[in-house]
Amino acid sequence: MHVRAGGKLVKVLAAALLVAGASQARADELADIKSKGEIVVGAKAEYKPFGFRDTNGEIKGFEIDIANAIGKALGVKVKFEPVQDATRLPYITQGRVNLVIATMNDTPERRKTVGLIDPPYYASGASLLAPKSLKIQKWEDLKGKKLCGTQGANWNKPTEERYGAEVVAFRGVAEAQTALKNGECVGFLYGNTAIAQLLTDTANWGNYDAPLLTINESPWVMAVKLDEKDKALAKAISDLLAGWHKDGTLIALEKKWGLPPSTWLANEKTKFASGASK
């Protein structure tokens, strides 16, 4: 019996080694992507001009152009998977996407969960969209008031703690905007670049403005699985980003999509053009 049990144990161990070997063989996600001929990218589909659907339902935007450029450089097609603030990290950790490019700020907490790629590619902070009639003049005016926001946004908690506001977080942007128009909150707490774009739509937002200074500004980063952070896929994208900072590609995209000139992006170009490392 001992011999038979030992034999079973040997078979079990051999099977485990085969599984481990197969896992190691698939550990290079870039090779897997190239083998499939496709990279799956989690991107926003409701955050104009970074990722949004056009009249034909096709996702376009600043980040979509970046994703397509990455796909071209890797020699693969790009498949987009729409994500929101609350789903972009789970989609990476669950393996539903290979890469997330979705207006995501760099935070220490996120670096514990996913592999954030350096260098960042853009930067933004929080702004407030509010009815002009409220005449809000400073963030401190929001103490005790409800703000509509989105789940997973990194500025929700700091705004509550610093200014005493109450953020009611919705799953998506459309829900938060509808709640604002329905009077469920005094303002919509969201990215300054997206709010600036909204205000160009005077037909829908002509009675609103962004009266406050941008807060919590931080760089935007792409994400891969945590165990892919130092592997081939992340390194390839990192090299591409460094080159795009250096040659002004990202600034050209900013201009293409009608974004106001970013001081952060200009500084990054100067830094990389002078030979700075990532």
LINRA-V778588 format. One record per backbone hydrogen bond with DSSP energy under -0.5 kcal/mol. CO is the residue of the C=O (numbers start at 1). NH is the residue of the N-H. If there is no record, write none. Layout:
[[CO & NH] [CO & NH]]
//
This chain:
[[1 & 5] [2 & 6] [3 & 7] [4 & 8] [5 & 9] [6 & 10] [7 & 11] [8 & 12] [9 & 13] [10 & 14] [11 & 15] [12 & 16] [13 & 17] [14 & 18] [15 & 19] [16 & 20] [17 & 21] [18 & 22] [19 & 23] [20 & 24] [21 & 25] [22 & 26] [24 & 27] [27 & 29] [28 & 32] [29 & 33] [30 & 34] [31 & 35] [32 & 36] [33 & 37] [33 & 38] [37 & 77] [39 & 41] [39 & 79] [40 & 98] [40 & 99] [41 & 43] [41 & 81] [42 & 101] [43 & 83] [45 & 53] [47 & 50] [47 & 51] [49 & 62] [50 & 63] [50 & 64] [51 & 47] [52 & 60] [54 & 57] [58 & 54] [60 & 52] [61 & 65] [62 & 66] [63 & 67] [64 & 68] [65 & 69] [66 & 70] [67 & 71] [68 & 72] [69 & 73] [70 & 74] [71 & 75] [71 & 76] [77 & 39] [77 & 79] [78 & 80] [79 & 41] [80 & 82] [81 & 43] [84 & 87] [84 & 88] [87 & 91] [88 & 92] [89 & 92] [89 & 93] [90 & 94] [91 & 96] [91 & 97] [92 & 95] [99 & 42] [100 & 223] [101 & 44] [103 & 105] [104 & 221] [105 & 107] [107 & 111] [108 & 112] [109 & 112] [109 & 113] [110 & 113] [110 & 114] [114 & 116] [115 & 224] [117 & 222] [122 & 220] [124 & 218] [125 & 192] [126 & 215] [127 & 190] [128 & 130] [129 & 188] [130 & 209] [131 & 134] [132 & 135] [138 & 141] [139 & 142] [140 & 143] [142 & 145] [145 & 166] [146 & 186] [146 & 187] [147 & 168] [148 & 189] [149 & 170] [150 & 153] [153 & 156] [155 & 159] [156 & 160] [157 & 161] [158 & 162] [159 & 163] [159 & 165] [160 & 164] [164 & 144] [165 & 167] [166 & 147] [166 & 168] [167 & 169] [168 & 149] [168 & 170] [170 & 151] [172 & 176] [173 & 177] [174 & 178] [175 & 179] [176 & 180] [177 & 181] [178 & 182] [179 & 184] [180 & 183] [186 & 131] [187 & 148] [187 & 189] [188 & 129] [188 & 190] [190 & 127] [191 & 195] [192 & 196] [193 & 197] [194 & 198] [195 & 199] [197 & 200] [198 & 201] [200 & 202] [201 & 204] [201 & 205] [202 & 206] [205 & 208] [207 & 132] [209 & 130] [209 & 211] [215 & 126] [218 & 124] [219 & 106] [220 & 121] [220 & 122] [222 & 117] [223 & 100] [224 & 115] [225 & 228] [226 & 229] [228 & 231] [228 & 234] [231 & 235] [232 & 236] [233 & 237] [234 & 238] [235 & 239] [236 & 240] [237 & 241] [238 & 242] [239 & 243] [240 & 244] [241 & 245] [242 & 246] [243 & 247] [244 & 248] [244 & 249] [244 & 250] [245 & 248] [248 & 252] [249 & 253] [250 & 254] [251 & 255] [252 & 256] [253 & 257] [254 & 259] [255 & 258] [261 & 263] [262 & 266] [263 & 267] [264 & 268] [265 & 269] [266 & 270] [267 & 271] [268 & 272] [269 & 273] [270 & 274] [271 & 276] [272 & 275]]
//
